[in-house]
Amino acid sequence: MMKTQDKQVIHFALCLNNEGYKASLEVGKLYRIITDEQAAAHGLIRIVDESGEDYAFSANRFYPVPLPENVEEALLTSS
């Protein structure tokens, strides 16, 4: 019998490239991902940027980072 694993939802991504968005994104910083299937279908990822608002950016600017649940909870509850 095979075990099926739950698909982990990744809530954070590391910025790899901020070219053209230097005021909005910092390279090497973790950003919160907002799930947006429509944006993903177009190669975009919705990120809460430095303004505190969420915007769609090219997904290749980011590396999704799976984090332990307790780390994600701490990041999501801190402001």
N, CA, C and O atoms as a GROMACS GRO file, in nm:
protein
  316
    1MET      N    1   0.084  -0.119   0.000
    1MET     CA    2   0.000   0.000   0.000
    1MET      C    3   0.088   0.125   0.000
    1MET      O    4   0.179   0.137   0.082
    2MET      N    5   0.062   0.219  -0.091
    2MET     CA    6   0.142   0.342  -0.099
    2MET      C    7   0.079   0.449  -0.012
    2MET      O    8  -0.044   0.463  -0.005
    3LYS      N    9   0.164   0.524   0.051
    3LYS     CA   10   0.117   0.637   0.130
    3LYS      C   11   0.110   0.759   0.039
    3LYS      O   12   0.200   0.782  -0.042
    4THR      N   13   0.006   0.836   0.053
    4THR     CA   14  -0.001   0.961  -0.022
    4THR      C   15   0.029   1.074   0.075
    4THR      O   16  -0.022   1.077   0.187
    5GLN      N   17   0.111   1.166   0.031
    5GLN     CA   18   0.147   1.280   0.115
    5GLN      C   19   0.062   1.398   0.076
    5GLN      O   20   0.029   1.418  -0.041
    6ASP      N   21   0.026   1.478   0.175
    6ASP     CA   22  -0.047   1.600   0.146
    6ASP      C   23   0.045   1.694   0.070
    6ASP      O   24   0.164   1.705   0.100
    7LYS      N   25  -0.011   1.762  -0.028
    7LYS     CA   26   0.067   1.859  -0.103
    7LYS      C   27   0.089   1.981  -0.013
    7LYS      O   28  -0.006   2.043   0.034
    8GLN      N   29   0.216   2.013   0.009
    8GLN     CA   30   0.248   2.126   0.096
    8GLN      C   31   0.227   2.256   0.021
    8GLN      O   32   0.274   2.272  -0.092
    9VAL      N   33   0.158   2.348   0.084
    9VAL     CA   34   0.139   2.480   0.026
    9VAL      C   35   0.254   2.567   0.074
    9VAL      O   36   0.278   2.581   0.194
   10ILE      N   37   0.325   2.626  -0.020
   10ILE     CA   38   0.437   2.711   0.014
   10ILE      C   39   0.388   2.855   0.024
   10ILE      O   40   0.325   2.907  -0.069
   11HIS      N   41   0.416   2.919   0.137
   11HIS     CA   42   0.366   3.053   0.163
   11HIS      C   43   0.471   3.163   0.150
   11HIS      O   44   0.438   3.281   0.162
   12PHE      N   45   0.596   3.125   0.126
   12PHE     CA   46   0.704   3.224   0.118
   12PHE      C   47   0.797   3.195   0.002
   12PHE      O   48   0.814   3.081  -0.040
   13ALA      N   49   0.857   3.303  -0.051
   13ALA     CA   50   0.952   3.288  -0.161
   13ALA      C   51   1.068   3.385  -0.140
   13ALA      O   52   1.050   3.495  -0.087
   14LEU      N   53   1.185   3.344  -0.182
   14LEU     CA   54   1.306   3.424  -0.172
   14LEU      C   55   1.322   3.505  -0.299
   14LEU      O   56   1.314   3.451  -0.409
   15CYS      N   57   1.345   3.634  -0.286
   15CYS     CA   58   1.365   3.722  -0.401
   15CYS      C   59   1.504   3.698  -0.459
   15CYS      O   60   1.604   3.706  -0.386
   16LEU      N   61   1.512   3.668  -0.588
   16LEU     CA   62   1.638   3.644  -0.656
   16LEU      C   63   1.679   3.761  -0.746
   16LEU      O   64   1.797   3.776  -0.778
   17ASN      N   65   1.582   3.844  -0.786
   17ASN     CA   66   1.609   3.950  -0.882
   17ASN      C   67   1.510   4.064  -0.859
   17ASN      O   68   1.389   4.044  -0.866
   18ASN      N   69   1.561   4.184  -0.833
   18ASN     CA   70   1.473   4.299  -0.813
   18ASN      C   71   1.491   4.406  -0.922
   18ASN      O   72   1.449   4.520  -0.905
   19GLU      N   73   1.554   4.369  -1.033
   19GLU     CA   74   1.578   4.464  -1.142
   19GLU      C   75   1.447   4.529  -1.186
   19GLU      O   76   1.351   4.460  -1.222
   20GLY      N   77   1.445   4.662  -1.183
   20GLY     CA   78   1.326   4.736  -1.219
   20GLY      C   79   1.228   4.756  -1.103
   20GLY      O   80   1.130   4.828  -1.116
   21TYR      N   81   1.255   4.692  -0.990
   21TYR     CA   82   1.166   4.700  -0.873
   21TYR      C   83   1.246   4.720  -0.745
   21TYR      O   84   1.210   4.666  -0.641
   22LYS      N   85   1.354   4.798  -0.752
   22LYS     CA   86   1.446   4.813  -0.638
   22LYS      C   87   1.376   4.870  -0.514
   22LYS      O   88   1.416   4.839  -0.402
   23ALA      N   89   1.275   4.954  -0.532
   23ALA     CA   90   1.203   5.010  -0.417
   23ALA      C   91   1.101   4.911  -0.360
   23ALA      O   92   1.059   4.924  -0.245
   24SER      N   93   1.061   4.812  -0.440
   24SER     CA   94   0.956   4.719  -0.400
   24SER      C   95   1.008   4.586  -0.348
   24SER      O   96   0.941   4.521  -0.267
   25LEU      N   97   1.127   4.545  -0.394
   25LEU     CA   98   1.179   4.412  -0.362
   25LEU      C   99   1.326   4.420  -0.321
   25LEU      O  100   1.401   4.501  -0.375
   26GLU      N  101   1.365   4.336  -0.226
   26GLU     CA  102   1.505   4.325  -0.184
   26GLU      C  103   1.555   4.185  -0.215
   26GLU      O  104   1.495   4.086  -0.172
   27VAL      N  105   1.666   4.176  -0.290
   27VAL     CA  106   1.725   4.046  -0.321
   27VAL      C  107   1.766   3.979  -0.190
   27VAL      O  108   1.824   4.043  -0.102
   28GLY      N  109   1.737   3.850  -0.178
   28GLY     CA  110   1.773   3.774  -0.060
   28GLY      C  111   1.672   3.779   0.053
   28GLY      O  112   1.693   3.719   0.158
   29LYS      N  113   1.562   3.850   0.033
   29LYS     CA  114   1.460   3.861   0.137
   29LYS      C  115   1.345   3.765   0.109
   29LYS      O  116   1.310   3.741  -0.007
   30LEU      N  117   1.287   3.710   0.217
   30LEU     CA  118   1.169   3.625   0.205
   30LEU      C  119   1.044   3.712   0.195
   30LEU      O  120   1.028   3.808   0.270
   31TYR      N  121   0.958   3.678   0.101
   31TYR     CA  122   0.831   3.750   0.083
   31TYR      C  123   0.716   3.652   0.093
   31TYR      O  124   0.727   3.536   0.054
   32ARG      N  125   0.605   3.701   0.145
   32ARG     CA  126   0.484   3.619   0.156
   32ARG      C  127   0.419   3.604   0.020
   32ARG      O  128   0.406   3.701  -0.055
   33ILE      N  129   0.378   3.482  -0.012
   33ILE     CA  130   0.308   3.452  -0.136
   33ILE      C  131   0.158   3.456  -0.110
   33ILE      O  132   0.111   3.402  -0.010
   34ILE      N  133   0.084   3.520  -0.198
   34ILE     CA  134  -0.062   3.517  -0.196
   34ILE      C  135  -0.103   3.424  -0.309
   34ILE      O  136  -0.070   3.450  -0.425
   35THR      N  137  -0.176   3.317  -0.278
   35THR     CA  138  -0.217   3.222  -0.380
   35THR      C  139  -0.305   3.290  -0.483
   35THR      O  140  -0.405   3.354  -0.449
   36ASP      N  141  -0.267   3.276  -0.610
   36ASP     CA  142  -0.342   3.335  -0.720
   36ASP      C  143  -0.325   3.245  -0.842
   36ASP      O  144  -0.227   3.256  -0.916
   37GLU      N  145  -0.421   3.155  -0.862
   37GLU     CA  146  -0.414   3.058  -0.972
   37GLU      C  147  -0.409   3.127  -1.108
   37GLU      O  148  -0.339   3.082  -1.198
   38GLN      N  149  -0.483   3.236  -1.122
   38GLN     CA  150  -0.487   3.307  -1.250
   38GLN      C  151  -0.350   3.367  -1.282
   38GLN      O  152  -0.304   3.359  -1.396
   39ALA      N  153  -0.285   3.427  -1.183
   39ALA     CA  154  -0.151   3.483  -1.204
   39ALA      C  155  -0.053   3.372  -1.239
   39ALA      O  156   0.028   3.386  -1.330
   40ALA      N  157  -0.060   3.259  -1.166
   40ALA     CA  158   0.030   3.146  -1.189
   40ALA      C  159   0.016   3.093  -1.332
   40ALA      O  160   0.115   3.050  -1.392
   41ALA      N  161  -0.104   3.095  -1.385
   41ALA     CA  162  -0.128   3.047  -1.522
   41ALA      C  163  -0.055   3.133  -1.624
   41ALA      O  164  -0.032   3.090  -1.738
   42HIS      N  165  -0.020   3.255  -1.584
   42HIS     CA  166   0.051   3.348  -1.674
   42HIS      C  167   0.198   3.363  -1.636
   42HIS      O  168   0.265   3.456  -1.682
   43GLY      N  169   0.249   3.272  -1.552
   43GLY     CA  170   0.390   3.276  -1.514
   43GLY      C  171   0.423   3.382  -1.410
   43GLY      O  172   0.537   3.425  -1.397
   44LEU      N  173   0.320   3.423  -1.336
   44LEU     CA  174   0.338   3.526  -1.234
   44LEU      C  175   0.317   3.467  -1.095
   44LEU      O  176   0.256   3.362  -1.079
   45ILE      N  177   0.370   3.538  -0.996
   45ILE     CA  178   0.352   3.501  -0.856
   45ILE      C  179   0.310   3.628  -0.782
   45ILE      O  180   0.370   3.734  -0.801
   46ARG      N  181   0.207   3.617  -0.699
   46ARG     CA  182   0.159   3.733  -0.622
   46ARG      C  183   0.233   3.738  -0.491
   46ARG      O  184   0.231   3.642  -0.413
   47ILE      N  185   0.300   3.851  -0.466
   47ILE     CA  186   0.389   3.870  -0.351
   47ILE      C  187   0.347   3.994  -0.274
   47ILE      O  188   0.308   4.094  -0.334
   48VAL      N  189   0.355   3.988  -0.140
   48VAL     CA  190   0.338   4.108  -0.058
   48VAL      C  191   0.475   4.174  -0.054
   48VAL      O  192   0.568   4.123   0.008
   49ASP      N  193   0.487   4.289  -0.123
   49ASP     CA  194   0.617   4.355  -0.137
   49ASP      C  195   0.645   4.454  -0.025
   49ASP      O  196   0.575   4.454   0.076
   50GLU      N  197   0.748   4.537  -0.042
   50GLU     CA  198   0.790   4.632   0.062
   50GLU      C  199   0.683   4.734   0.097
   50GLU      O  200   0.687   4.792   0.206
   51SER      N  201   0.587   4.758   0.008
   51SER     CA  202   0.480   4.855   0.036
   51SER      C  203   0.376   4.796   0.131
   51SER      O  204   0.293   4.868   0.187
   52GLY      N  205   0.381   4.662   0.148
   52GLY     CA  206   0.280   4.595   0.230
   52GLY      C  207   0.159   4.552   0.150
   52GLY      O  208   0.068   4.489   0.204
   53GLU      N  209   0.158   4.584   0.021
   53GLU     CA  210   0.050   4.545  -0.068
   53GLU      C  211   0.095   4.426  -0.152
   53GLU      O  212   0.215   4.403  -0.166
   54ASP      N  213  -0.001   4.351  -0.207
   54ASP     CA  214   0.037   4.238  -0.291
   54ASP      C  215   0.029   4.276  -0.439
   54ASP      O  216  -0.067   4.340  -0.483
   55TYR      N  217   0.131   4.235  -0.512
   55TYR     CA  218   0.142   4.260  -0.656
   55TYR      C  219   0.190   4.134  -0.725
   55TYR      O  220   0.256   4.050  -0.664
   56ALA      N  221   0.158   4.122  -0.853
   56ALA     CA  222   0.204   4.008  -0.933
   56ALA      C  223   0.338   4.044  -0.997
   56ALA      O  224   0.352   4.148  -1.061
   57PHE      N  225   0.434   3.956  -0.977
   57PHE     CA  226   0.567   3.969  -1.036
   57PHE      C  227   0.597   3.843  -1.116
   57PHE      O  228   0.534   3.739  -1.094
   58SER      N  229   0.692   3.851  -1.207
   58SER     CA  230   0.736   3.733  -1.281
   58SER      C  231   0.786   3.629  -1.182
   58SER      O  232   0.867   3.659  -1.095
   59ALA      N  233   0.737   3.506  -1.195
   59ALA     CA  234   0.771   3.400  -1.100
   59ALA      C  235   0.920   3.369  -1.099
   59ALA      O  236   0.972   3.322  -0.998
   60ASN      N  237   0.990   3.394  -1.211
   60ASN     CA  238   1.133   3.362  -1.214
   60ASN      C  239   1.218   3.458  -1.132
   60ASN      O  240   1.340   3.439  -1.121
   61ARG      N  241   1.158   3.560  -1.074
   61ARG     CA  242   1.228   3.651  -0.983
   61ARG      C  243   1.241   3.591  -0.843
   61ARG      O  244   1.315   3.643  -0.760
   62PHE      N  245   1.169   3.482  -0.817
   62PHE     CA  246   1.158   3.426  -0.683
   62PHE      C  247   1.186   3.276  -0.682
   62PHE      O  248   1.172   3.207  -0.782
   63TYR      N  249   1.227   3.229  -0.564
   63TYR     CA  250   1.244   3.086  -0.540
   63TYR      C  251   1.153   3.049  -0.423
   63TYR      O  252   1.178   3.090  -0.310
   64PRO      N  253   1.046   2.972  -0.450
   64PRO     CA  254   0.957   2.930  -0.341
   64PRO      C  255   1.033   2.847  -0.238
   64PRO      O  256   1.108   2.756  -0.273
   65VAL      N  257   1.013   2.880  -0.110
   65VAL     CA  258   1.087   2.815  -0.002
   65VAL      C  259   0.990   2.744   0.093
   65VAL      O  260   0.910   2.810   0.160
   66PRO      N  261   0.996   2.610   0.098
   66PRO     CA  262   0.913   2.540   0.196
   66PRO      C  263   0.974   2.557   0.335
   66PRO      O  264   1.093   2.535   0.354
   67LEU      N  265   0.893   2.596   0.430
   67LEU     CA  266   0.939   2.619   0.568
   67LEU      C  267   0.863   2.527   0.663
   67LEU      O  268   0.750   2.488   0.634
   68PRO      N  269   0.924   2.493   0.775
   68PRO     CA  270   0.850   2.416   0.876
   68PRO      C  271   0.726   2.495   0.921
   68PRO      O  272   0.728   2.618   0.925
   69GLU      N  273   0.621   2.424   0.955
   69GLU     CA  274   0.494   2.487   0.991
   69GLU      C  275   0.509   2.591   1.102
   69GLU      O  276   0.450   2.699   1.094
   70ASN      N  277   0.588   2.561   1.206
   70ASN     CA  278   0.602   2.656   1.317
   70ASN      C  279   0.674   2.783   1.274
   70ASN      O  280   0.646   2.891   1.327
   71VAL      N  281   0.766   2.773   1.178
   71VAL     CA  282   0.836   2.892   1.127
   71VAL      C  283   0.738   2.976   1.045
   71VAL      O  284   0.735   3.099   1.058
   72GLU      N  285   0.660   2.911   0.960
   72GLU     CA  286   0.560   2.985   0.882
   72GLU      C  287   0.460   3.057   0.971
   72GLU      O  288   0.426   3.172   0.946
   73GLU      N  289   0.414   2.988   1.075
   73GLU     CA  290   0.318   3.050   1.168
   73GLU      C  291   0.379   3.173   1.233
   73GLU      O  292   0.312   3.276   1.245
   74ALA      N  293   0.505   3.164   1.274
   74ALA     CA  294   0.572   3.278   1.336
   74ALA      C  295   0.583   3.395   1.238
   74ALA      O  296   0.560   3.510   1.276
   75LEU      N  297   0.618   3.366   1.112
   75LEU     CA  298   0.631   3.472   1.012
   75LEU      C  299   0.497   3.532   0.976
   75LEU      O  300   0.487   3.653   0.956
   76LEU      N  301   0.393   3.450   0.968
   76LEU     CA  302   0.261   3.500   0.931
   76LEU      C  303   0.196   3.582   1.042
   76LEU      O  304   0.114   3.671   1.014
   77THR      N  305   0.231   3.554   1.167
   77THR     CA  306   0.170   3.629   1.277
   77THR      C  307   0.248   3.754   1.314
   77THR      O  308   0.195   3.843   1.380
   78SER      N  309   0.375   3.763   1.270
   78SER     CA  310   0.453   3.883   1.300
   78SER      C  311   0.424   3.989   1.195
   78SER      O  312   0.402   3.958   1.077
   79SER      N  313   0.424   4.112   1.237
   79SER     CA  314   0.396   4.222   1.143
   79SER      C  315   0.509   4.318   1.139
   79SER      O  316   0.504   4.417   1.065
   0.00000   0.00000   0.00000
